[in-house]
Amino acid sequence: MENRELEDFARWVKSKGLSSKIPSDIDILKNLSVLDLSKNKLRELPESLGSLKNLKVLKLSSNRLKSLPNSIVDLEKLKNIQCENNLLESLPQNFGKLKNLVICNLNGNRLSKLPDSFYDLTNLTRLTIATNMLVKIDEKFKNLTKLLYLSLDTNYLESLPDIFEDMESLYYLDLSYNSLSELPKSIGYIEELETLLLEGNSIKNLPSLETHDMLIRLNLNDNDIDNLTLDISKLEDLQILDLDNNNLKYLPDTICKLKKLNHLSVVANNLKKLPACIGELENLLELDIEENRISSFPKSFQNLKRLKNLYIKENDGLTKPDLPSLEFCDQDLCGINIAY
């Protein structure tokens, strides 16, 4: 029976003109561990795919697949599936039978929900489901406790249940471009989080992120934040902070405690001034304050000895400051405008 299915798969390979890329010898197929079917304009896959019992890596990206064969769940040794940029509208109901799956890439499809069995994939460490049509994440998502990297950006999520409490090793989380107005409290339990991307939501208030003392990058662009309510100084490892297109009227002095910060962007807010202590950001390399209402730099600005790139256009008369370290300023005018 197994050989018959392998023969069926070999015939399918030949019928699709893929013989130059994929072996059709039965003995080779029987032991095949990596199969790359990417970029072949495929609209469907044969059920005989499930006969490749030793397959560990399956690459299906950039085809025209609307579904996957049910037999895919028979690939018990599969560890890595790459299926981005297809037309998938659903996954097989028993997708969770792929117990050894560690990496799953489903970016750029048409998935509006995940089957219940999906949450049985408890060995997943890297999961990307960006640019789909997800409207809801089930509470069972919390079962995926081994996740290190999770991308759910560019979907239609309006809320998230408390699913992060046991994801202690998650270091990368992208929730950008959804319709989130708030974050679940459990996000504060992710002990090793290094990158948190929240751009393009409708977040007004931040939960306490102060526990994330390992956070290196925080992106809050394009939200509805009018006040940084958290003690941002607690994010002591923060290097990149993006706050563009919000409603901020001021930056708290606590921001000056971020000694490792090298990139700060606050474009298109309502800032009238910068914190008087901003010169304490001793490692700042790039500052973007375009499209605000700032008229002068505080005196301490001269202490930014490492600042290389400065963006100040569309403010209230700001001109290029006299900083020896500066390599680029988008307002390339002479003079200095330091307030005393």
N, C-alpha and C positions, 0 to 999 in steps of 0.2 A: 504493500500500500504506500509506504513512504517513498520507495523508488518511483512509483507511478506518479506521485505528486511532484517529485523532483523533475521527472521527465516533462510533466505539464509546465513547470516553471521554465525549463530549458526551451521548450517550444515557444512559450510567451516571449522569452528573451529574443529569440530569432525573429519572431513575427514583428517585433518592435524595432528591428534593426540595431539591436544593442550588443550583438555578438562580439564586436571589437572592444567593448568596454567591460562586459560581464561574461565570465566563463559559462559555458553550457555543458561542460563535462560533468556527469552525474557525481563522480567521486570527488571532484573539486567542490561542487555545490554543497555536497554533504558536509564538508568541513569548513565552508566559507564563514569567516568571522566578520568581514566588513563588506557591506554592499552600498555602493553609491549610485543612486538613480536620479541625482539632482540635475535640473536643467534639461529635461528631456521632453517637455510639453506633454507629460503623461496625464490622462484624464481619469484613469483607474488602474488599480493593481489587481493581480490575480489572487484568488484564494490560496493558490499553491505557494504563495509567499511564506505561509506558515510552515512549510516543509524544511525551511533552512534552519534547522534546530540549533546550530552552533553559532548563529549570527549574534554578534555583540554590539555592532555599530550599524545603524541603518540611516542613510542620508536620502531624504526625499524632497529637499528644498527646491523652490522655484519650479514647480510644476503646476498643474491645473486640477489637482485632486479635490473632489468635493467630499470624499469619504475615504476611510481606510478599510481594508478587508477585515472581517471579523477574525480571520485566522491569525492576524498579527499578534493576538494574545497568546498564541502557541509558541512564540519566540521566547522561551523561558530564560535564556541566557542574555537577552538583550539588555545592554547597559546604557546605551546612548541612542536617542532618536532625534533626528534633525528634520523638522517638517515645516519650516517657515516658508512664507510666501506661497501659499496654496489657496484653495477655496473651501477649506474644511468647514462644514456647518455643524458637525457633531463628531464625537469619538465613539468607538465601539463601547457598548454598555459594560463589557467585561475588561475594559482597558486596564483596570487595576490588577489584573492577573500578572502583569509584567513586573513582578516583585523585585527583580534585580535592577530595575531602571534607576540610574543615578542622574542622568542628564536628559532633560526633555525640553525641546525648543519648538514651540507652537506659534511663534510670532507671525503676524500678518496673515491671519485667516478670518473666518466668519463665525467663530464660536460664540454663542450667546450663553452657554452654560456648560458645565462639566458633568460627566456621569458620576453617580454616587460612588462607584468603585474607584474613581480617580484618587480618592483620599486614602486608599489602601497602599499607595505608592510611597511607603514610609522610608524608603532608602534614597529618595530624591535629595540631591544636594544642590542642583542647579535647575531652576524652572523659569522659563520665559514664555509668557502668554501675552505679550504686548500687541497692540494694534489688532484687537479682536472686537467682539461685540458683547463682552461680558457685562451683565447688569447686576449680578449677585455672586457673592462668594459664600459658600456654605460654611457653617461653624466647624464642620469636620475637617476643614483645611488645617486646623490646629494639629492634626495627626502628623503633619509633615515636619516633624521636629528636627530633622537632620539638614534642613535647608541652609545653605550658605549664601545663595544668590537667588533673589526673587524679583522678577519684573512683571508688573501688572499694568504698566502704563498704557495710555491711549485706549481706554475702554469706556464703559458707561456706568461705572460704579458710583453710587450715591452714598454708600455707607459700607463699612467693614465691621464684621463681628470681632470680638476679642479672640484673635487667633494666634497672637504672637508670644504668649506668655512662656511657652516652652521652647521657643526658637532661639535659644541662648547663643548659638554660634552664627546666626545670620549676620553677615557683614555688609551686604549690599541689598537695599530695598528701594525699588522705583515704583511709585504710585502716581507719577505725573499724568496730567491730562485725563483726569476722570472728572467726576462731579462731586467730589468729597467736600463736605462743609465742616467736618470734624474728624479727628483721628481716634481710633480705639485706645483706651487706657493701656492696654497690654503692650502697646508699642514701646512703652517705657521699660519693659522687662528684657528687651533685646540687649544683652550685655556687651556683645562684641560688634555692634553696629558701627561701621566706618563711613558708609555712604547712605544718605537719606535724601531722595529726590521727590519733591511734592509739587513741582511746578504745574501751573495750569489747572488748579482746582478752585474751590470757593471757600477756602479755610480762613476763618476770622480769628479764632482763638487757638493757641497751641496748647496741647496738654503738656505736662511736665516732661521735657526732654532732657532735663538736667542730669539724669542718670547716665547719659551717653557720653561719658568722659573719654571714649575712644573715637568719637565721631570726628572724621577728617573733612567731610564735604556735606554741606547742607544747602539745598536749593529750595527756596520758597517763592520763586518768581511767580508772578501772575496769580496772586491770590487776593484776599480782601483783608489783609492784616493791617491794622492801624496802630498796633502797639505790641512790642515784643514783651510779653508778660513773663516769660521765663527769665531766670538768671542766667544769661548767656555766658557769663564768665565761667560757669561750671563745665562748659564744653572745652576743656583746656587743651585738647589736641586739634581743635578746629583749624583747618588751613584755608578752606574755600567756603565763602558765605555769599549767597546770591539772594537778594531781596527786591529785585526789579518789579516794577508795575504793581505796587501795593499802595496803601494809604498812609504810610508812615510820615508823621510830622517831626519826629526826632529819633535819634539813635540813643539808647541808654548809655551812660558812662561805663557800665559793666563791660561793654564791648571792647573797651581799651585794655582789658585784662587778658585778651586772647593773644598771648605772646607768640604763638605759632602761626597766626593768620598771615597769609601771603596774598590772598585775593579777596577783595571786598567790592561788591557791586550793589548799588542802591539806585539804579536808574528809574526815572519816572515815578517819583514819590512826591511828597509835599514838604521836603526838608528845607528849612530856612537857614540852618547852620549845622556844622559838624560838632561832635563832642569836643570840648576844650582839651581833653586829654588824648586826642587821637594820635599825637606824636609818640605815645607809649607803644603803638603797634610797631615794634622795632623790626619785625620781619616782613612788613607789608611791601610787596613788589608791584601790585597792580590795584588801582583804585578807580572805580567808575561811578561818578555821581552826576552824570548827564540828566537833563530834564528835571531839575529841581528848582528851588528858589533861593539858592545860596549866593550870598553877595561877597563873602570874604572867607579866608582860611583862618583858623585859630592860630595863635602864636606858636603852639607846639608843633604845627605842621612841619616846621623846619627841621624837626628831629627825625623825620622819616628818611633816614640816611640810605635806605635800600630801595626806595620807591623808583621804579623804572618806567612804568606806564601809567598815565593819568588822563582821564576822560572827563572833561568839564563843560562841554558845550551845552547851550540852552539853560543857563542859569542866570543869575542877576548880576551880570557884569564881571564874572570871574575871569581872571587872566592867568597866564602861565606863571607859576611860582619859580623862584630862583633856587632850584635844588640841583646840586652837582650830579646826583645819581640819576636824574631824569633822562631817559632816552627817547621818550615819545610823549607828546601832549597834543591832543586834538585841537586845542586852542593855541596855536603856535604864534603867540604874541609876545612882545617884549614886556618887561615890567613884572612887578610883584604886588600882590594885594594881600598883605598879612595884617590882621587886626591886632591892635595892642590895647 
